[in-house]
Amino acid sequence: MLRHEFQPGRLLAGVFLILAGVIYAGDAGGLWETPWFALIPLVSGGLCLAGVVGMVAGGVRRRRRARRPGTEAPRSAHLPG
């Protein structure tokens, strides 16, 4: 049994940030040369992708919760309707 729900957006953000750390550590250790601007698109692209994945996963979770008999999906204060 899971202790908490799976959040793929946070997993993806962590993977991209760990990848950026490995690239930076390899450059600092002298294993390879990395231009200073190479990590900016990697981190920002990874965080944007993680945000999209998180929103899709939240929508799927909300839709599944609404389908269950006897339960009602919680309404967000910022959504109209």
Sequence and secondary structure as in RCSB ss.txt:
>XXXX:A:sequence
MLRHEFQPGRLLAGVFLILAGVIYAGDAGGLWETPWFALIPLVSGGLCLAGVVGMVAGGVRRRRRARRPGTEAPR
SAHLPG
>XXXX:A:secstr
  SS   HHHHHHHHHHHHHHHHHHHHHTTSS   TTSHHHHHHHHHHHHHHHHHHHHHHHHHHHHHSTT     
 TTS  
